[in-house]
């Protein structure tokens, strides 16, 4: 790999790079297209998958094809009028509501963490180190993910040496890169210590028990309690979250790793956070992104039998008091 290629790769997020590579392979191998492509061939490709793939997926495929052509020095066929018109037609003939993960309400978070604490206590009594480790890791993962509104890839890339935490005070987390950080400037996030469901205490208990001084915060654990060196894969978080919730007696099929982020945003909006404060805390750059995650309470005054939530979610509990 040349130095230019190395820096070009470093300038593109790993998830984006993988998605683009898969998109190019799909165009060439699955559909049988040729590169460099023409506007007509790209339009036929869109038509072939118009009723099979979502509009967002098709737009990602176009972005991948555009990048390939630009970096290889060829004209971008995705800018052809026929491609844009076909995409507009697909949007009209195949409208689909964007799928969103259900927000995790505070009651379900509390139920899951309470179950993990109980399991950890029983494991400690019987000397089951593997179960104790897993419970402490999972509790820290849930609480940090919820109270900081982290994405799955951000959670999996947290590093011990980039976190400062003081019991009863709070924690400061440095993210060297994130989705909204296009210039790779890094972001510093803070979270307060809470009197219950505390992310700071859960984090400190986990790294002390696991003996972590550096490297990824959240790692794989095998059945014998052996800790892996690498961080969890973001793609594994949905299955892990649902497994935790199901064992805690929470119906989990509608939740994903984004449910923690949506759950916090929904809770914050219901507890009086203004949109500007919420956007700054979670890291949204534009209002449109923020509004996708917030389920506003709709008021019908005294006529409503109960408050109506856009998602018809379980009503949220009040904020745990901060120290």
Secondary structure, DSSP 4 states (H G I P E B T S, - for coil): --HHHHHHHHTS-HHHHHHHHHHHHIIIIIS---SS--HHHHHHHHHHTTTTS-HHHHHHHHHHHHHHHHHTT---GGGSHHHHHHHHHHHHHS--PPP-PPP--HHHHHHHHHHHHHHHHHHHHHT-HHHHHHHHHHHHHHHHHHHHT--HHHHHT-BGGGEEEETTTEEEEEES--TT-TT---EEEEEE-BSSS-HHHHHHHHHHHHT-SSSBSSEEE-TT-PEEEEEPPGGGHHHHHHHHHHHTT---TT--THHHHHHHHHHHHHTT--HHHHHHHHT-SSHHHHHHH--PEEP-GGG-SSPEETT-PPPP-PPPPB-
